[in-house]
Amino acid sequence: MRMMHNYFRIGGVAADLPYGWIDKCLDFCDYFLTGVAEYQKLITRNPIFLERVEGVGIIGGEEAINWGLSGPMLRASGIEWDLRKPHYAANPTAKSVKDKK
């Protein structure tokens, strides 16, 4: 957790936002949003960036199991496992109980 646990209080937080914070936040949003198209172009079309990141961080199914990964990381490695849907993990073609009625 990035914020200290003592910041949160019953019924709220330890302090209100500082004066002018909302205006500064909105100013930053205006500044940032004007560059989003440029940022997207930079990370999707820049050959130097793409050469550095494509193929990096690929985790195979066996590695994922050995490392004890779970959730989206495990599913992204090709292992069909979802604790939220145990019937799906056992039988991917099964429909939910709601659909069977």
C-alpha positions as CSV (number, residue, x, y, z in Angstrom):
1,M,0.0,0.0,0.0
2,R,1.5,3.3,-1.0
3,M,-0.2,5.4,1.7
4,M,0.6,4.8,5.3
5,H,-2.1,2.9,7.2
6,N,-2.4,5.7,9.8
7,Y,-3.7,8.1,7.1
8,F,-7.1,6.4,7.0
9,R,-9.5,7.0,9.9
10,I,-12.9,5.8,10.8
11,G,-15.3,8.0,8.9
12,G,-12.7,9.3,6.5
13,V,-9.0,10.2,6.3
14,A,-6.5,12.1,8.5
15,A,-6.7,15.4,6.6
16,D,-8.6,17.1,3.8
17,L,-6.9,17.9,0.5
18,P,-4.7,21.0,0.7
19,Y,-6.0,24.3,-0.6
20,G,-5.7,24.5,-4.4
21,W,-5.0,20.8,-4.9
22,I,-8.1,20.3,-7.1
23,D,-7.2,23.2,-9.4
24,K,-3.6,21.8,-9.7
25,C,-5.0,18.4,-10.5
26,L,-7.3,19.7,-13.2
27,D,-4.5,21.8,-14.7
28,F,-2.4,18.6,-14.8
29,C,-5.2,16.7,-16.5
30,D,-5.6,19.4,-19.1
31,Y,-1.8,19.3,-19.7
32,F,-1.5,15.5,-19.8
33,L,-4.6,14.9,-22.0
34,T,-3.2,17.2,-24.8
35,G,-0.3,14.9,-25.2
36,V,-2.0,11.5,-25.0
37,A,-2.0,11.0,-28.8
38,E,1.7,11.8,-28.9
39,Y,2.4,9.4,-26.0
40,Q,0.4,6.6,-27.7
41,K,2.2,7.2,-31.0
42,L,5.5,7.1,-29.1
43,I,4.9,3.7,-27.5
44,T,3.0,2.0,-30.4
45,R,5.1,3.1,-33.4
46,N,8.5,3.9,-32.2
47,P,10.8,1.2,-33.5
48,I,13.4,1.7,-30.8
49,F,10.9,1.3,-28.0
50,L,9.2,-1.7,-29.7
51,E,12.6,-3.4,-30.2
52,R,13.3,-3.1,-26.5
53,V,9.9,-4.3,-25.2
54,E,8.6,-6.9,-27.7
55,G,9.1,-10.4,-26.4
56,V,10.3,-9.3,-23.0
57,G,8.6,-10.8,-20.0
58,I,7.0,-13.8,-21.7
59,I,6.2,-16.5,-19.2
60,G,5.3,-20.0,-20.3
61,G,2.7,-22.2,-18.5
62,E,5.3,-24.4,-16.8
63,E,7.3,-21.5,-15.5
64,A,4.1,-19.8,-14.2
65,I,3.2,-22.9,-12.2
66,N,6.7,-23.3,-10.9
67,W,6.8,-19.6,-9.8
68,G,3.4,-20.0,-8.1
69,L,1.7,-17.4,-10.3
70,S,-2.1,-17.0,-10.1
71,G,-4.9,-14.9,-11.5
72,P,-4.3,-13.0,-14.7
73,M,-0.6,-13.8,-14.8
74,L,-1.4,-17.5,-14.8
75,R,-4.1,-17.2,-17.4
76,A,-1.9,-15.1,-19.6
77,S,0.7,-17.9,-19.6
78,G,-1.9,-20.2,-21.3
79,I,-3.1,-22.0,-18.2
80,E,-6.9,-22.0,-18.0
81,W,-7.5,-21.6,-14.3
82,D,-9.9,-19.2,-12.7
83,L,-10.8,-19.6,-9.0
84,R,-13.8,-17.3,-9.5
85,K,-15.3,-19.7,-12.0
86,P,-14.4,-23.3,-10.8
87,H,-16.8,-24.9,-13.3
88,Y,-15.1,-23.1,-16.1
89,A,-11.6,-24.3,-15.1
90,A,-12.9,-27.9,-15.0
91,N,-14.8,-27.7,-18.2
92,P,-14.3,-24.6,-20.5
93,T,-17.4,-25.5,-22.6
94,A,-19.8,-25.6,-19.6
95,K,-22.2,-22.7,-19.3
96,S,-23.0,-21.0,-16.1
97,V,-26.0,-22.2,-13.9
98,K,-27.9,-19.1,-14.9
99,D,-27.5,-20.0,-18.7
100,K,-28.7,-23.6,-18.1
101,K,-32.2,-22.5,-16.7
